Amino acid sequence: MNSPLLPAGPEIPLNTACEEGDVCADSNAECRGLTCLCKDNYFQRYGVCCEYPALKSPSSTMQQAQKPMQKNVDYFEKIVLGEGPFTLGTILNSWPV
């Protein structure tokens, strides 16, 4: 442990033994369980703590996937209900790509 009366010792590398109050070499690491480990929301890669990438929420991803499908459903409903001047030519020309 670093003493307030002594100069701070060297920074501790990842996965190396440490004591409470020691400074880990990586700024995104901390001494936990007597070992320098990456902080929560970080993982170790090539000896460096990297932040986990932010994930899109499943609901926003699903909404994006449903948009093209809903457009096709809208076309089919109009054809079945006979709404508007739908002929084979207008349907083929206006079909979403």
Buried (B, 14 or more C-beta within 10 A) or exposed (E): EEEEEEEEEEBBEBBBEBEEEBBBBBEBBBBBEEBBBBBEEBEBEEEBBEEEEEEEEEEEEEEEEEEEEEEEEEBEEBEEEEEEEBEEEEEEEEEEE
